[in-house]
Amino acid sequence: MDKEEGILIPKALFSDPKYKPMYFLEKMAYAYILNQREMNLAVVGIKGQELADFLGVTENEANQVLSGLIRKGYIDDMGVRDGYPRMWLLQIKR
């Protein structure tokens, strides 16, 4: 699927009990992160503003969503690349 057309949202985010603790925006952010993975790279770079635009929230709110996913153990924070645009480096945990 072309990234400009949309993203794939795994059914498991809504049916698998291990994802039950996720809020809706966290599920959408997680799906966005999964779709950003290319060539099965271990670490994914996510621009906070791009995620915010996708979710329809502010960048600060998008950062809070990412923090929630980290706190709940769905992703690991591998650091932030400072500069413009700011980019989160994340590792997906399965």
C-alpha positions in Angstrom: 0.0 0.0 0.0 1.3 3.5 -0.9 1.9 5.5 2.3 0.0 8.4 0.7 -3.1 6.3 0.4 -3.3 5.2 4.1 -1.9 2.8 6.6 -2.7 -0.8 7.5 -4.2 -1.2 11.0 -3.7 -4.7 12.4 -6.9 -6.3 13.6 -5.0 -7.6 16.6 -4.9 -4.1 18.0 -8.6 -4.4 18.7 -8.9 -8.2 19.2 -5.8 -9.3 21.1 -6.0 -8.9 24.9 -2.4 -7.7 25.1 -3.4 -4.5 23.4 -6.4 -3.8 25.6 -4.5 -1.3 27.8 -4.0 0.9 24.8 -6.2 4.0 24.3 -7.5 4.5 20.8 -5.0 7.2 19.9 -2.2 4.9 21.1 -3.5 2.2 18.8 -3.5 4.5 15.9 0.0 5.8 16.7 1.2 2.2 17.1 -0.2 1.3 13.7 1.4 4.4 12.2 4.8 3.3 13.7 4.4 -0.2 12.4 3.7 1.2 8.9 6.9 3.3 9.1 9.1 0.3 9.4 11.0 -0.3 6.2 13.2 -3.3 5.5 12.5 -4.6 9.1 14.8 -2.0 10.7 15.0 -2.4 14.4 14.8 1.3 15.1 12.2 3.6 13.6 12.4 7.3 13.3 9.1 9.2 13.8 8.8 12.9 13.4 6.5 14.2 16.2 4.7 16.7 13.9 4.0 14.1 11.2 2.5 11.8 13.9 0.5 14.7 15.3 -0.9 15.5 11.8 -1.9 11.9 11.3 -3.6 11.7 14.7 -5.2 15.2 14.3 -3.7 16.5 17.5 -0.9 18.9 18.6 2.7 17.8 18.6 2.7 17.9 22.4 -0.3 15.6 22.5 1.4 13.2 20.0 4.5 13.2 22.2 2.2 12.3 25.2 0.8 9.4 23.2 4.3 8.1 22.4 5.2 8.5 26.1 2.2 6.4 27.0 3.2 3.6 24.6 6.7 3.7 26.1 5.4 3.6 29.7 3.1 0.7 28.8 5.9 -1.3 27.3 4.8 -1.4 23.6 7.8 0.5 22.3 11.3 1.4 23.6 12.6 5.0 23.5 16.0 4.9 21.8 16.5 8.6 22.2 15.5 11.8 20.4 17.4 13.3 17.5 17.4 17.0 18.2 17.2 19.6 15.6 14.4 20.4 13.2 12.3 18.5 12.7 12.6 16.7 16.1 12.6 13.0 15.6 11.9 10.2 18.0 13.9 7.0 17.6 11.8 4.1 18.7 12.1 0.3 18.8 8.9 -1.8 18.6 8.5 -4.5 21.2 6.5 -7.6 20.3 
